[in-house]
Amino acid sequence: MAEDAHGMTHGVTGQVRDARDEHVPGNVLVSIGALLLGMLLAALDQTIVSTALPTIVSELGGMEHLSWVVTAYLLASTAATPLWGKLGDQYGRKTLFQIAIVIFLVGSALCGAAQNMPQLIGFRAIQGLGGGGLMVLSMAIVGDLVPPRERGRYQGLFGAVFGATSVLGPLLGGLFTQHVSWRWVFYVNLPVGVVALAVIATVLRIPRKSMRHVIDYLGTFLIASVATSLVLVASLGGTTWNWGSPQIVGLAVLGVVLAVVFVAVERRAAEPVLPLKLFRVRTFTLSAVISFVVGFAMFGAMTYLPTFLQVVQNVSPTLSGVHMLPMVLGLLLASTVSGQIVSRTGRWKVFPVVGTGVTTFGLLLLHQLDGYSSTAEMSSYFFVFGLGLGLVMQVLVLIVQNAVSYEDLGVATSGATFFRSIGASFGVAIFGTIFAGRLGEKLADAFRGTQLPPGVSVDALEADPRGIAALPPALRPPAVQAYASSITDVFLYAAPVALLGFVLAWFLKEDRLRGSVTAPDVTETLASNPVERSSYDEVCRALSVLGTREGRREIYRTITERAGYDLLPAASWLLLRIKKYGQVEPGVLAEHSTVPLTVVMEAARQLEERHLALREGLDLVLTEQGREVAERLARTREESLAELLGDWWGPDRPTDLIQLVKELNDELCGSTAERPHEERTVPRLS
């Protein structure tokens, strides 16, 4: 690990340090706080807009363009994500992160000031460009700031931010819309972003490491163009233009031609944005399609359910956010539980099968909703739908990571999440097309031959649902019913897509999980834009999570047993501490660690009795025999870590993987952050 501008070493060093110096420095904690604020902005913007959308389209006009407020952000952030990651490697992440914040804040300010829908859609794309950078770079900078052992813990904080924004986003969007203005959904980013920008500029110190990349600009442009062309076909076909119109046919042909060119370009690219060889792995291909389906269903529903609640159920924007909570809670609950079960049992196939099946069932339940549905009925349907999504989301990333070689681990993870992002874009667009097309037909049918009040027309009701309030009481139910059936029909049309995912899930081959494949963090499963991390970063995160978990489960008892010694777990821990620091004073060690003095003293006494350590004043130092035992314990720990990597730890294993295992072994075996088993009744190991 390199040193920062202040000369403070964040990584593993060979120096002997006192236990008190092992904590993460204060300036690093402040920097991580600023990174969390940056992540908060990007994560919040994915959920806060949903409950404000009905009001936004009512004020700016154009219900048929509602989907593009979401899709523009999704497409821009998805396309920009791989570029931010590689440019950050090449030109320095701090500078790129500051640029991402500025772009995001400029986009937010422009969105808040938008005067019509085309402006808002364009400004949302600018916001998405910055949002993609906030996601990628904030996670990457954590890896620059803290050593491998600590990474899992701090990246867990980012996952917690995601979980919190999933719950708070719809509520905050409703509160701002109802009590201030929908514009504050965007303006709220400005003060938070300015604080993050100031802290990053003044406090953040990270090594300036330049990693050269052959950036696949053409591939990025082409895949973004393919996605945009096809999403335009999905969103404009049958509404703005007829399906057989020259415009729609032209866009479809353009999308296909660009896709062919993209494949040709990616075959020759040095660092392709989406390596085509991944599609030779059946598990990856199936998972990519299922990820597309999950993104399609999830974001499509999350975009249109608030409209149903506010227009059909006449719920306030704030309460519509409250009504969405059962879906979010079901998603988070199922996602967390499924990930933990898979990590512990190694069995995973049941989750994508059951998850896609429950998602399909949930969509059919949502189709049953109408203006007379009770809160309990809606909440239960929302919960079932969220449960289905959660069961499959965590596992898809996990099984892709398990199916590929080490060199492809990073791109496979980003590839799986990329297809979920593209699915989200298509889902929102296609839901919007179906909704807009059905709404126009049903409103026309409802009021055919009916004399509407002056200033009210079918077109006006279609563009602005607030016009329903201007109708005479006798005419309101048909208008509300038209909106209700148009939205719930969307879920019926989405059910076969989810069913396709269910069928494909049966063809997944359940390979045995590597020990190092753990449940991915929340940012990998809930983020709308793809994850962009290297293979090294993914393994580092997984091993750090495993290491700390093993530490809580008597890591020292395990390695003592494997090494073949009859020692207290605390004695092994103390041996490794002395090996790392040269000498240890047991009383001072107990004072500055979480291990009780009685446990430390008992361990010290055993080491002296076995002639593994001797006293030099108040300090304990190793004997020759003690050094041999400590070396073997350290090797055993390193072997334990290596075994978790499975076939990634082959004869041709890369240097960075070897170095990572050595660093983690050094940190895990010699840190006060890990405490040995404290009970004095631990049975002696034979």
LORO-544511 format. One line per field, with one value per residue (C-alpha): x, y, z. Coordinates in steps of 0.02 Angstrom, whole numbers, plus 50000, padded with zeros to 5 digits. Example, Ala and Ser with C-alpha at 12.3 -4.5 7.8 and 13.67 -1.06 7.14 Angstrom:
! LORO-544511
east	[50615|50684]
north	[49775|49947]
up	[50390|50357]
! end
This chain:
! LORO-544511
east	[50000|50061|50077|49971|50030|50046|50157|50028|50031|49859|49908|50011|50187|50329|50356|50329|50187|50101|49924|49857|49908|49804|49643|49594|49656|49530|49555|49515|49352|49303|49343|49237|49096|49108|49110|48953|48870|48916|48843|48690|48656|48665|48568|48432|48405|48353|48206|48159|48091|47962|47832|47856|47828|47637|47650|47794|47704|47545|47634|47748|47624|47647|47600|47662|47838|47838|47947|48086|48116|48178|48248|48360|48447|48463|48536|48661|48725|48736|48836|48952|48992|49135|49215|49218|49304|49443|49469|49483|49620|49711|49697|49667|49505|49497|49490|49366|49255|49250|49206|49066|48994|48997|48911|48781|48747|48735|48611|48512|48502|48446|48315|48244|48231|48158|48008|47948|47968|48101|48210|48186|48227|48387|48441|48407|48531|48663|48623|48641|48814|48872|48775|48867|49034|48976|48932|49090|49221|49158|49176|49346|49417|49374|49494|49629|49600|49586|49681|49602|49544|49441|49365|49217|49164|49171|49092|48954|48918|48885|48766|48676|48658|48577|48458|48411|48381|48271|48157|48176|48180|47995|47948|48059|48001|47821|47858|47948|47816|47669|47737|47865|47879|47931|48079|48156|48172|48319|48370|48398|48553|48639|48681|48728|48835|48925|48971|49036|49134|49214|49265|49336|49437|49512|49528|49541|49720|49744|49895|49909|49923|49912|49852|49853|49699|49652|49481|49345|49263|49189|49116|49040|48964|48896|48815|48737|48673|48601|48511|48446|48383|48289|48220|48158|48071|47991|47935|47881|47809|47620|47609|47705|47724|47637|47731|47747|47800|47965|48030|48002|48062|48215|48257|48238|48350|48477|48479|48511|48648|48734|48723|48812|48947|48964|48997|49130|49214|49213|49297|49451|49448|49596|49486|49307|49167|49074|49188|49096|49186|49076|48928|49014|48982|48803|48776|48827|48713|48562|48597|48613|48441|48363|48448|48367|48197|48221|48270|48125|47996|48071|48097|47943|47834|47922|47894|47707|47644|47655|47549|47420|47418|47405|47284|47175|47180|47186|47331|47443|47622|47689|47573|47609|47789|47725|47619|47775|47868|47801|47877|48045|48046|48002|48144|48273|48219|48221|48383|48474|48407|48436|48615|48655|48577|48674|48837|48812|48743|48821|48653|48578|48472|48308|48317|48315|48180|48069|48112|48060|47905|47852|47889|47773|47639|47665|47637|47475|47420|47460|47350|47203|47214|47082|47012|46922|47072|47103|47268|47294|47266|47385|47518|47513|47526|47670|47759|47742|47811|47959|47991|48005|48129|48234|48247|48331|48431|48571|48594|48614|48773|48839|48817|48896|49049|49057|49048|49194|49383|49475|49528|49345|49273|49264|49192|49068|49002|48984|48909|48772|48726|48736|48596|48490|48514|48467|48317|48265|48274|48169|48047|48010|47997|47884|47775|47757|47709|47577|47509|47499|47421|47291|47250|47207|47095|47006|46975|46905|46791|46737|46681|46624|46460|46477|46473|46626|46632|46712|46901|46905|46946|47005|47176|47188|47139|47270|47407|47361|47269|47227|47092|46989|46950|46869|46744|46568|46558|46461|46600|46748|46731|46749|46905|46981|46939|47024|47182|47169|47149|47281|47412|47365|47362|47547|47579|47481|47589|47746|47699|47752|47922|47945|47882|48021|48145|48062|48081|48263|48305|48272|48414|48545|48674|48705|48894|48976|49013|49193|49226|49270|49104|48999|48836|48871|48844|48684|48763|48787|48606|48505|48603|48516|48680|48806|48945|49121|49256|49412|49432|49555|49427|49292|49404|49469|49292|49241|49394|49385|49204|49247|49397|49304|49163|49284|49364|49199|49187|49345|49469|49614|49539|49521|49698|49772|49681|49733|49914|49909|49946|49870|49860|49727|49656|49713|49890|49895|49831|49966|50102|50054|50051|50227|50284|50216|50277|50434|50379|50217|50181|50026|49955|49967|49898|49744|49720|49717|49624|49452|49524|49505|49663|49627|49623|49784|49875|49820|49882|50048|50069|50040|50169|50298|50258|50278|50441|50368|50400|50506|50509|50623|50571|50382|50384|50361|50474|50476|50596|50665|50530|50398|50454|50432|50257|50208|50273|50171|50014|50039|50062|49906|49805|49872|49828|49653|49628|49699|49585|49434|49484|49459|49521|49566|49716|49790|49971|49958|49877|49912|50034|49901|49803|49959|49996|49816|49819|49985|49920|49758|49852|49967|49825|49703|49831|49909|49769|49682|49524|49504|49479|49506|49375|49363|49287|49412|49313|49366|49414|49596|49624|49700]
north	[50000|50173|50323|50479|50660|50663|50511|50405|50224|50150|49976|49836|49887|49790|49914|49872|49978|49992|49923|50097|50151|50023|50123|50205|50387|50526|50611|50446|50430|50608|50567|50410|50515|50629|50478|50416|50583|50564|50390|50453|50579|50450|50317|50436|50500|50327|50319|50497|50541|50401|50477|50650|50593|50609|50790|50828|50766|50854|51020|51005|50907|50746|50591|50491|50555|50504|50352|50455|50552|50387|50309|50457|50443|50254|50253|50393|50320|50145|50203|50313|50187|50091|50253|50329|50174|50168|50357|50358|50226|50325|50506|50496|50455|50611|50730|50621|50606|50795|50811|50682|50781|50943|50862|50785|50951|51047|50917|50928|51118|51113|50977|51085|51232|51135|51217|51074|50887|50888|51000|50889|50731|50808|50872|50702|50627|50752|50705|50520|50549|50618|50489|50346|50421|50445|50262|50190|50307|50317|50128|50126|50264|50163|50032|50166|50226|50070|49905|49747|49680|49837|49852|49737|49838|50008|49948|49880|50060|50101|49954|50024|50192|50101|50008|50168|50266|50126|50157|50346|50396|50374|50456|50607|50626|50629|50751|50877|50864|50885|51017|51118|51083|50937|51045|51017|50833|50894|51051|50951|50877|51046|51080|50897|50893|51056|50988|50827|50925|51038|50895|50793|50943|50984|50818|50674|50618|50463|50395|50456|50290|50289|50129|50136|50074|50056|50133|50063|50229|50162|50008|50116|50234|50091|49995|50156|50194|50018|50030|50205|50158|50005|50096|50234|50101|50030|50198|50289|50144|50141|50310|50451|50353|50198|50035|50026|50208|50250|50325|50167|50049|50159|50161|49971|49943|50068|49974|49807|49878|49961|49797|49705|49840|49831|49643|49670|49808|49708|49560|49669|49784|49768|49802|49775|49856|49690|49542|49427|49273|49284|49228|49061|49028|48964|49020|49198|49205|49139|49253|49403|49370|49341|49501|49592|49522|49572|49750|49758|49709|49803|49976|49969|49935|50060|50196|50169|50111|50289|50350|50217|50264|50452|50455|50302|50284|50474|50454|50603|50600|50574|50429|50350|50334|50251|50130|50080|50025|49845|49814|49888|49795|49631|49659|49701|49559|49424|49490|49486|49317|49230|49294|49234|49063|49036|49091|48968|48818|48836|48793|48927|48862|48865|49055|49111|48982|49030|49215|49230|49125|49236|49392|49327|49290|49463|49546|49450|49508|49689|49668|49635|49808|49940|50097|49997|49893|49909|49964|49790|49710|49829|49809|49620|49621|49746|49638|49479|49568|49637|49467|49387|49518|49504|49315|49322|49486|49440|49266|49318|49416|49277|49136|49238|49268|49083|49032|49129|49128|49252|49361|49382|49407|49597|49610|49468|49558|49721|49627|49546|49712|49798|49689|49728|49913|49892|49789|49930|50054|49940|49902|50084|50124|49977|50001|50181|50135|50011|50132|50280|50176|50094|50257|50349|50207|50185|50370|50384|50234|50299|50468|50424|50516|50608|50797|50851|51018|51167|51163|50974|50849|50671|50731|50849|50710|50597|50728|50788|50677|50830|50865|50724|50841|50964|50833|50823|50689|50572|50574|50547|50358|50314|50424|50347|50172|50211|50259|50108|49977|50059|50048|49874|49807|49851|49719|49590|49620|49610|49441|49338|49424|49371|49198|49186|49218|49080|48955|49003|48987|48800|48783|48857|48727|48726|48719|48706|48878|48931|48972|49150|49184|49273|49367|49527|49692|49791|49912|49768|49716|49876|50002|50049|50071|49929|49894|49926|49840|49743|49558|49603|49719|49585|49452|49577|49619|49437|49380|49527|49485|49302|49344|49455|49329|49189|49300|49306|49118|49072|49097|49061|48898|48843|48882|48809|48647|48644|48678|48529|48620|48598|48782|48899|49004|49158|49088|49070|49248|49310|49213|49297|49467|49442|49379|49536|49666|49583|49594|49622|49679|49577|49708|49849|49736|49696|49880|49926|49776|49700|49544|49536|49543|49372|49291|49379|49330|49148|49143|49222|49096|48950|49019|49033|48859|48783|48881|48968|49140|49213|49374|49520|49640|49663|49609|49437|49387|49226|49084|48989|48857|48995|49071|48903|48881|49060|49036|48878|48963|49106|48984|48889|49049|49092|48919|48935|49097|49024|48872|48986|49041|48867|48850|49036|48985|48880|48858|49013|49124|49309|49408|49526|49378|49308|49479|49500|49335|49381|49553|49485|49348|49476|49590|49457|49366|49517|49641|49690|49707|49519|49443|49261|49156|49220|49074|48985|48825|48798|48615|48578|48532|48365]
up	[50000|49959|50074|50058|50056|50245|50244|50333|50282|50261|50207|50276|50326|50395|50536|50718|50784|50951|50959|50988|50813|50720|50710|50545|50554|50586|50418|50333|50431|50381|50200|50208|50279|50127|50011|50099|50063|49879|49877|49969|49830|49691|49787|49843|49668|49610|49730|49780|49608|49596|49714|49637|49457|49452|49510|49393|49237|49291|49304|49154|49047|48952|49050|48900|48935|49119|49086|49009|49170|49241|49083|49038|49206|49195|49019|49054|49217|49143|48993|49097|49235|49150|49091|49266|49334|49204|49197|49386|49377|49244|49300|49487|49577|49685|49537|49444|49598|49616|49431|49454|49601|49501|49351|49466|49554|49390|49327|49490|49483|49301|49338|49477|49358|49210|49127|49018|48998|48860|48969|49121|49022|48953|49123|49201|49077|49138|49316|49271|49199|49366|49467|49382|49436|49616|49628|49553|49623|49802|49821|49734|49845|50000|49934|49923|50101|50208|50213|50141|50310|50344|50172|50201|50354|50269|50108|50219|50268|50086|50079|50231|50143|49996|50108|50199|50039|49972|50120|50140|49956|49917|50084|50057|49877|49938|50079|49968|49833|49951|50071|49971|49784|49674|49623|49795|49753|49648|49744|49904|49821|49814|49998|50029|49874|49915|50088|50011|49881|50012|50125|49982|49920|50090|50181|50057|50030|49925|49832|49653|49562|49374|49294|49106|49015|48834|48859|48747|48702|48541|48626|48763|48635|48530|48673|48739|48563|48543|48709|48673|48499|48562|48715|48597|48493|48650|48719|48559|48461|48464|48551|48469|48307|48240|48251|48062|48040|47955|48117|48222|48086|48059|48245|48255|48104|48174|48340|48254|48142|48289|48386|48245|48238|48428|48421|48287|48388|48551|48467|48434|48587|48707|48859|48797|48895|48886|48844|48723|48790|48946|48842|48816|49001|49008|49187|49143|48991|49085|49234|49118|49044|49216|49279|49133|49184|49366|49319|49196|49329|49476|49403|49295|49446|49559|49429|49403|49573|49647|49500|49539|49723|49694|49547|49577|49766|49792|49913|49951|49882|50058|50096|49928|49989|50148|50045|49947|50104|50109|49937|49987|50153|50067|49943|50077|50191|50056|49981|50148|50204|50037|50027|50203|50175|50014|50095|50237|50143|49970|49891|49781|49637|49734|49752|49569|49533|49680|49663|49480|49516|49662|49557|49420|49549|49624|49455|49433|49607|49563|49409|49527|49609|49577|49655|49789|49848|50035|50110|50183|50013|49925|50060|50051|49860|49866|49996|49892|49738|49836|49914|49742|49681|49838|49828|49658|49658|49781|49710|49528|49562|49673|49548|49408|49517|49554|49371|49297|49310|49422|49275|49223|49397|49389|49213|49246|49400|49305|49157|49262|49343|49172|49105|49257|49220|49037|49091|49206|49060|48949|49090|49126|48939|48894|49048|48993|48815|48872|49001|48881|48742|48855|48944|48784|48725|48891|48921|48744|48774|48945|48879|48704|48678|48844|48853|48953|49046|48956|48962|48994|48856|48843|48786|48935|49056|48978|48996|49170|49295|49401|49273|49352|49498|49376|49317|49389|49527|49412|49281|49397|49425|49239|49227|49383|49320|49154|49247|49363|49227|49116|49254|49316|49137|49133|49267|49168|49014|49121|49196|49041|49045|49227|49181|49052|49193|49293|49149|49119|49305|49293|49167|49285|49335|49523|49535|49706|49778|49809|49990|49940|49855|49985|49974|49876|49963|49941|49816|49695|49703|49725|49622|49460|49367|49348|49470|49405|49507|49467|49504|49642|49724|49722|49800|49926|49980|49991|50089|50209|50247|50272|50378|50499|50509|50545|50677|50768|50754|50842|50703|50820|50881|50700|50644|50804|50770|50587|50633|50753|50916|51089|51135|51199|51056|51151|51159|50969|50952|51072|50979|50816|50899|50966|50796|50713|50837|50907|51087|51183|51360|51409|51528|51401|51264|51369|51406|51222|51152|51176|51257|51448|51555|51630|51458|51404|51563|51550|51370|51420|51561|51440|51318|51457|51524|51350|51324|51173|51247|51386|51486|51451|51587|51568|51385|51311|51166|51066|51094|50945|50969|50983|50819|50733|50805|50757|50580|50561|50628|50504|50360|50413|50412|50239|50176|50248|50153|49994|50004|50002|49827|49754|49575|49570|49676|49537|49481|49369|49502|49474|49581|49648|49719|49805|49879|49938|50033|50114|50167|50237|50328|50409|50458|50519|50624|50704|50736|50895|50793|50800|50970|51013|51097|51276|51371|51482|51462|51281|51265|51226|51045|51009]
! end
